[in-house]
Amino acid sequence: MSSRWPLPDLARGVAIVAMLVAHAQVLVPDRPDWADELLSRVNDVASPLFALVMGISAGVMIQRSASRPRSVLVHNLVRGVVLIALGIWLETWGSWVAIVLAMLGCLLIIGMPLVLLGRRSVAVIALAFFVFSPLLNTAVQRAVDWPGGYYADIANDPSVGELLVRWFVADPHYRVTSLLPFFLVGSLLVGYARRPDPWWSAVSLIGGAGMQLVVTALRTRPGADTVSGSTLDLLHDASLVAVVLGLCGLAVRMRWARALRPIEEVGTVALSLYVLQIAVIAWLNRDDAIRATNDWGGFLIIVLGVGAAGWAWARWVGRGPIEWLTGVLTRRYRPTSHPL
């Protein structure tokens, strides 16, 4: 019987499925407004949910290795470097995806030492970054005279400093400073992740849904700052994550969790599936053409084809190849214990 906890895997699986849908939506530009709204929320929840689940995993690791904090830091330093290197490599593949792996790698490297400071300190730091990161991002961008947009693209041979500024405070899609609060909050949810309380799950679901309604109303007001990384954007992401986490918590405790078992299994190979979808998208984007009509075939290949491949691997093979490689590099697995 597996010793894995179902909630983190289910949440991670929801995040990767949401990411598949968000990336595939480029192929269906002709769609109604309500679909735009729905797909926008699907896109927005994926990365902060990934960061939250990474935080949960960090909290579990800290608990299980309390007597060996140095080994925990080294382990996650290696994982972070692997994610950064993989993210840089994937940016050269020619997909239309804004690659998030480098930011998640940096998140691991700086987040794990913070988690070791203790629960109270973690909570204070998470709140501080949630409140002040929009100001910090703006201040740094002004200080370095950041050009804006997707500057420091890998294809333009940026310097290390330019890459770090982009990853930490200036990327138009994701930033370490914006994802860090979700990572830190996740590290505080180990008890909930082990055995989700249905009442707290309901509070998370209802509270998140109520916050989403309020934030949506604020975001639609004239002059509202809805730029990625703004305070309203962080509240928007936090409310979506709360809704999904509440739903996952209820699913784990209710009978209908069995129906979501495939998504939970996909969550165990999320990193390998992320790489696979970039390869598929790069292949679909080989002509680099702008889509004016819907390509439902390509959409289904990304969402159902890639998703089914990930589920089949997790179901009948087990450990994902990228997860295995990362485990070997961090000495968690032996090279002989390959996934096949």
PEWO-V541719 format. One record per backbone hydrogen bond with DSSP energy under -0.5 kcal/mol. NH is the residue of the N-H (numbers start at 1). CO is the residue of the C=O. Records with the same first field share a line. If there is no record, write none. Layout:
NH=CO ; CO
//
This chain:
7=193
9=5
10=6
11=7
12=8
13=9
14=10
15=11
16=12
17=13
18=14
19=15
20=16
21=17
22=18
23=19
24=20
25=21
26=23
27=24
28=25
31=29
36=32
37=33
38=34
39=35
40=36
41=37
42=38
43=39
44=40
45=41
46=42
47=43
48=44
49=45
50=46
51=47
52=48
53=49
54=50
55=51
56=52
57=53
58=54
59=55
60=56
61=57
62=58
63=59
64=60
65=61
66=63
68=65
72=68
73=69
74=70
75=71
76=72
77=73
78=74
79=75
80=76
81=77
82=78
83=79
84=80
85=81
86=82
87=83
88=84
89=85
90=86
91=87
92=89
93=90
99=97
104=100
105=101
106=102
107=103
108=104
109=105
110=106
111=107
112=108
113=109
114=110
115=111
116=112
117=114
118=115
122=118
123=119
124=120
125=121
126=122
127=123
128=124
129=125
130=126
131=127
132=128
133=129
136=132
137=133
138=134
139=135
140=136
141=137
142=138
143=139
144=140
145=142
146=141
151=149
156=153
157=154
163=159
164=160
165=161
166=162
167=163
168=164
169=165
170=165
171=166
176=167
177=168
179=175
180=176
181=177
183=179
184=180
185=181
186=182
187=183
188=184 ; 185
189=186
193=189
194=190
195=191
201=197
202=198
203=199
204=200
205=201
206=202
207=203
208=204
209=205
210=206
211=207
212=208
213=209
214=210
215=211
216=212
217=213
218=214
219=215
220=216
221=218
224=221
226=224
230=227
234=230
235=231
236=232
237=233
238=234
239=235
240=236
241=237
242=238
243=239
244=240
245=241
246=242
247=243
248=244
249=245
250=246
251=247
252=248
253=249
254=250
257=254
258=255
259=256
260=256 ; 257
261=258
263=260
264=260
265=261
266=262
267=263
268=264 ; 265
269=266
270=267
273=269
274=270
275=271
276=272
277=273
278=274
279=275
280=276
281=277
282=278
283=279
284=280
285=281
286=283
288=285
295=27
296=294
299=295
300=296
301=297
302=298
303=299
304=300
305=300
306=301
307=303
308=304
309=305
310=306
311=307
312=308
313=309
314=310
315=311
316=312
317=313
318=313
319=317
324=320
325=321
326=322
327=323
328=324
329=325
330=326
331=328
332=327
333=327
337=334
338=336
//
